[in-house]
Structure formats: structure tokens, C-alpha cells
């Protein structure tokens, strides 16, 4: 793969990494320090906060899902997975999508493959979307519309995100008091020339399924009108919004029945 502009490849006896030029002089071992837990972080991987050369960074370790998670939960055959995420993040940021600034993609050789991690600049004062909506009830409608607009922009950019859900959207108040959103965790995501309707539907259904699956853990209960505001943010008008709501509801119900039958 081509090294993105502004980054340097570092290769050692046990480590290899792509590091932003501003942090390229740091020893790679600094990125693997224990750091501190990031409050409110979701997902399988261990997420830690580190101070690296005056920059506050979030470092996420890669973890496998699926059948392999029982046998090799944090081992990979090559550094490619982390390097691809950094390259995609750089490209999407260049096109104006709100993605955390990638600082480094890291791989450390072990006896059974590589441990992988990615470091991004901390998005200060940001919270996962459900927590932000619970803490800022007056911004609920505006935040959900902004979420719809963010997803629409991601779709327009051709982003196929395999783990798109509300927990992978961060929100904070901007300087003018409006919600500001950031899309995170692009692991295994890819960019296509154009998304098909089926690919877009699959991501929207996944978002809805995530809300259903985590309903008891969420700090605030989803409401029907929330989805209407989300669709409004995606650019759908009144009749189109109601029709899309009904169509997606049928897809979600079908997916939930399938999952129940599959178990």
C-alpha cells in the first residue's frame, strides 16, 4: 500500500507502524503503554488514553469477532488490517467526513502472528451518541437529525461500515452550542465507488438491531420519533420519510426473526 502523505513507515525487529510525521520520532513502544481506560468506551477492543509527545491519543487494540475470537482473539497474520484503517481514515478526512485524526497504525510481532492497534487523536468532551442524547435532552432532535446527515454523507462517500451503530458515533457540543458528531471505528470498513441500496439497507438495519439488542443497557430509551428525526436528517421529506420508516421497520423485523430462528 502507498504511505499516506504526512505519515512515515517505521520498521523494527518486532514492530512495524505507520506514524504521523509529528510523532515519528517517538519510540514505538510508547504507543503500547497501558495508559488509562477511556470512560464510556464501547466494543470488544481495549481502548486506552495515552499522552504521546504532547498529544492526547486514544489507542484501540484490535480484537477478532466471529468464530476465531475463542482461539486467536488478538492475533492477526499481517499488519494490513490496521494499515488499511489508517489509510481509509486519512482519505475520508481529506474529503471532509468527520473522522478522528489517525496518529498511527501499529503491529507488534508475536509467536502467533501480530498484535494490532490504531491510535487516533482524542475527540475532547465527546460522548457516545446514546450517552450524549441522555445528557443533553434539549438537543435530542437536533442530534438525531445531525446523525442522519452524517450517515447520509458517509453513504454518499461510498463508505461501507461493517459496524455502523449509535455507539460508534461520538457527539459533543460545538462552540455555538449545536451538536457536533464524529464517526469512529473504521475497522474492516471499505470505500466503494457507489453503495447499492441493499448495502445501505444492511447498515441501517444493523443500527436498528443494535438499539434493540442493547435496549436494557442504554441510558435513554429510543422513541419512534427519534427514527423520524434521523430520516429527516438523511434528507427524506414527510411522505418519503413515513414510507422509508415503514420499509425499514419491515426489514428490521425480518432480521430479528431470522436471528431468533438462527439461535
PLY file of the C-alpha trace (Angstrom):
ply
format ascii 1.0
element vertex 263
property float x
property float y
property float z
element edge 262
property int vertex1
property int vertex2
end_header
0.00 0.00 0.00
1.08 3.59 -0.56
2.11 5.51 2.54
-0.32 8.43 3.04
1.11 11.92 2.83
2.15 13.13 6.27
2.99 9.67 7.60
6.19 7.67 7.95
6.67 3.93 7.92
8.72 2.61 10.84
10.10 -0.94 10.81
11.92 -2.60 13.69
12.86 -6.11 14.73
9.44 -6.75 16.29
7.37 -3.69 15.40
6.15 -2.06 12.24
3.97 1.03 12.04
2.66 3.94 10.04
3.09 7.04 12.20
2.15 10.66 11.54
5.22 12.79 10.94
4.64 14.83 14.12
5.09 11.68 16.26
7.52 9.75 14.05
10.46 10.29 16.42
8.72 8.57 19.35
9.75 5.00 20.19
7.04 2.62 19.01
6.93 1.08 22.47
5.31 4.32 23.71
2.16 3.51 21.73
1.82 0.17 23.55
1.90 1.63 27.08
-1.01 0.71 29.34
-2.36 4.26 29.56
-5.74 4.91 31.17
-9.16 3.49 30.38
-11.38 5.70 28.24
-14.65 6.25 30.14
-17.73 5.16 28.24
-15.80 3.34 25.50
-17.74 0.54 23.81
-16.73 -2.50 21.79
-14.53 -5.57 22.04
-11.13 -3.95 21.82
-9.28 -2.46 24.74
-9.42 1.34 24.39
-6.87 3.39 26.31
-5.87 7.04 26.54
-2.18 7.95 26.22
-0.20 11.17 26.14
2.21 10.98 23.22
4.55 13.86 22.61
2.06 16.42 23.88
-0.86 14.83 22.01
-3.70 13.08 23.85
-4.35 9.88 21.92
-6.89 7.08 22.02
-5.31 3.69 21.30
-7.62 0.84 20.31
-6.36 -2.74 20.26
-7.83 -4.97 17.58
-9.92 -7.94 18.63
-11.46 -10.62 16.47
-15.15 -11.31 16.28
-16.85 -14.40 14.96
-15.61 -17.96 15.38
-11.91 -17.04 15.65
-12.39 -14.91 18.77
-12.22 -18.01 21.00
-8.90 -19.21 19.63
-6.96 -16.14 18.44
-8.81 -13.13 19.86
-6.00 -10.64 19.26
-3.64 -12.20 16.71
-3.52 -11.42 13.00
-1.48 -12.68 10.07
-0.21 -9.27 8.94
-0.34 -5.54 9.78
-2.70 -4.92 6.84
-5.92 -4.55 8.84
-4.60 -1.63 10.89
-2.81 -0.05 7.95
-5.98 -0.15 5.84
-8.00 1.57 8.55
-5.47 4.38 8.81
-5.35 4.81 5.02
-9.16 4.92 4.80
-9.41 7.40 7.69
-6.92 9.73 6.00
-8.84 9.58 2.71
-12.24 10.22 4.29
-10.93 13.13 6.35
-9.48 14.64 3.18
-13.00 14.55 1.73
-14.43 16.34 4.75
-16.02 13.48 6.70
-15.71 13.95 10.49
-13.33 11.12 11.41
-10.84 11.26 14.33
-7.35 12.19 13.18
-5.33 8.96 12.80
-1.95 9.18 14.51
-0.52 5.70 13.97
-1.33 2.17 12.84
0.76 -0.34 14.77
1.72 -4.00 14.52
3.81 -5.97 17.01
5.10 -9.44 16.10
4.41 -12.32 18.48
4.94 -16.07 18.29
1.46 -16.48 16.76
1.23 -13.54 14.39
0.76 -9.82 15.03
-0.95 -7.75 17.67
-2.51 -4.69 16.09
-3.55 -1.27 17.34
-4.55 2.10 15.96
-4.00 5.46 17.63
-6.21 8.47 16.95
-6.35 11.95 18.42
-8.79 12.15 21.33
-12.03 13.94 20.46
-12.25 16.07 23.58
-15.51 16.25 25.53
-17.22 13.76 23.23
-19.56 11.00 24.34
-21.09 8.03 22.56
-24.33 9.12 20.90
-26.79 7.43 23.35
-24.99 8.94 26.37
-24.86 12.39 24.79
-28.60 12.35 23.99
-29.35 11.28 27.57
-27.20 14.08 29.00
-28.43 16.76 26.57
-32.21 16.22 26.28
-32.73 19.68 24.81
-30.53 18.71 21.83
-32.19 15.35 21.19
-33.97 16.26 17.95
-31.04 18.26 16.58
-28.60 15.46 17.44
-30.68 12.80 15.71
-31.04 14.96 12.62
-27.28 15.54 12.64
-26.77 11.77 12.92
-28.93 11.21 9.86
-26.98 13.85 7.96
-23.68 12.21 8.99
-24.84 8.78 7.80
-26.09 10.27 4.52
-22.68 11.88 3.96
-20.93 8.58 4.71
-23.18 6.78 2.23
-22.56 9.43 -0.42
-18.81 8.93 0.09
-19.23 5.19 -0.58
-18.36 4.13 2.97
-19.38 0.58 3.76
-19.02 0.40 7.55
-19.46 -3.17 8.88
-20.11 -1.99 12.43
-22.20 1.14 11.97
-24.25 1.73 15.12
-25.01 4.58 17.54
-22.16 3.57 19.84
-19.69 4.28 17.02
-20.88 7.87 16.69
-19.43 10.40 19.13
-21.21 13.66 19.90
-20.30 16.86 21.68
-21.49 20.47 21.83
-19.78 22.72 19.35
-18.77 26.29 20.08
-22.20 27.56 19.05
-23.98 25.01 21.23
-25.09 22.76 18.38
-24.31 19.02 18.32
-21.09 18.06 16.56
-20.72 14.42 15.51
-17.75 12.20 14.70
-17.80 8.71 13.16
-15.35 6.26 14.73
-14.02 2.69 14.44
-13.49 2.06 10.73
-12.03 -1.40 11.31
-12.82 -3.57 8.24
-14.65 -0.67 6.61
-14.07 -0.02 2.94
-14.84 2.63 0.39
-16.73 1.72 -2.74
-17.36 3.79 -5.88
-21.07 3.59 -5.10
-23.16 1.86 -2.45
-26.08 -0.28 -3.58
-29.49 0.16 -1.94
-29.01 -3.27 -0.33
-25.70 -2.21 1.22
-27.24 0.95 2.63
-30.20 -1.01 3.98
-27.90 -3.52 5.66
-26.13 -0.75 7.59
-29.37 0.95 8.62
-30.84 -2.37 9.77
-27.69 -3.04 11.77
-28.10 0.30 13.53
-31.68 -0.56 14.47
-30.76 -4.08 15.58
-28.02 -2.65 17.79
-30.56 -0.44 19.55
-32.87 -3.42 20.07
-30.07 -5.66 21.34
-28.72 -3.07 23.80
-32.06 -1.55 24.84
-31.67 -2.54 28.51
-28.16 -1.10 28.72
-28.84 2.24 27.05
-29.01 5.37 29.22
-32.10 6.51 27.33
-34.93 4.63 25.62
-35.24 5.05 21.84
-38.53 6.53 20.59
-40.33 6.17 17.28
-39.99 9.88 16.64
-36.21 9.54 17.03
-36.05 7.47 13.86
-38.25 10.02 12.09
-35.77 12.79 13.01
-32.90 10.59 11.86
-34.57 10.07 8.47
-35.29 13.79 8.25
-31.56 14.38 8.71
-30.89 11.96 5.87
-32.89 14.26 3.64
-36.24 12.48 3.45
-39.41 14.55 3.33
-42.73 13.84 5.03
-44.26 11.18 2.76
-40.89 9.75 1.83
-39.90 9.63 5.49
-43.03 7.72 6.50
-42.64 5.27 3.62
-38.97 4.70 4.42
-39.78 4.24 8.09
-42.30 1.51 7.28
-39.97 -0.16 4.78
-37.01 -0.25 7.16
-39.22 -1.40 10.03
-40.20 -4.43 7.95
-36.55 -5.16 7.19
-35.61 -4.90 10.88
-38.46 -7.19 11.94
-37.39 -9.72 9.32
-33.77 -9.56 10.54
-34.82 -10.01 14.16
-36.97 -13.02 13.28
-34.04 -14.53 11.38
-31.67 -14.05 14.33
-34.17 -15.61 16.72
-34.67 -18.59 14.40
-30.89 -18.91 13.88
-30.32 -19.28 17.61
0 1
1 2
2 3
3 4
4 5
5 6
6 7
7 8
8 9
9 10
10 11
11 12
12 13
13 14
14 15
15 16
16 17
17 18
18 19
19 20
20 21
21 22
22 23
23 24
24 25
25 26
26 27
27 28
28 29
29 30
30 31
31 32
32 33
33 34
34 35
35 36
36 37
37 38
38 39
39 40
40 41
41 42
42 43
43 44
44 45
45 46
46 47
47 48
48 49
49 50
50 51
51 52
52 53
53 54
54 55
55 56
56 57
57 58
58 59
59 60
60 61
61 62
62 63
63 64
64 65
65 66
66 67
67 68
68 69
69 70
70 71
71 72
72 73
73 74
74 75
75 76
76 77
77 78
78 79
79 80
80 81
81 82
82 83
83 84
84 85
85 86
86 87
87 88
88 89
89 90
90 91
91 92
92 93
93 94
94 95
95 96
96 97
97 98
98 99
99 100
100 101
101 102
102 103
103 104
104 105
105 106
106 107
107 108
108 109
109 110
110 111
111 112
112 113
113 114
114 115
115 116
116 117
117 118
118 119
119 120
120 121
121 122
122 123
123 124
124 125
125 126
126 127
127 128
128 129
129 130
130 131
131 132
132 133
133 134
134 135
135 136
136 137
137 138
138 139
139 140
140 141
141 142
142 143
143 144
144 145
145 146
146 147
147 148
148 149
149 150
150 151
151 152
152 153
153 154
154 155
155 156
156 157
157 158
158 159
159 160
160 161
161 162
162 163
163 164
164 165
165 166
166 167
167 168
168 169
169 170
170 171
171 172
172 173
173 174
174 175
175 176
176 177
177 178
178 179
179 180
180 181
181 182
182 183
183 184
184 185
185 186
186 187
187 188
188 189
189 190
190 191
191 192
192 193
193 194
194 195
195 196
196 197
197 198
198 199
199 200
200 201
201 202
202 203
203 204
204 205
205 206
206 207
207 208
208 209
209 210
210 211
211 212
212 213
213 214
214 215
215 216
216 217
217 218
218 219
219 220
220 221
221 222
222 223
223 224
224 225
225 226
226 227
227 228
228 229
229 230
230 231
231 232
232 233
233 234
234 235
235 236
236 237
237 238
238 239
239 240
240 241
241 242
242 243
243 244
244 245
245 246
246 247
247 248
248 249
249 250
250 251
251 252
252 253
253 254
254 255
255 256
256 257
257 258
258 259
259 260
260 261
261 262
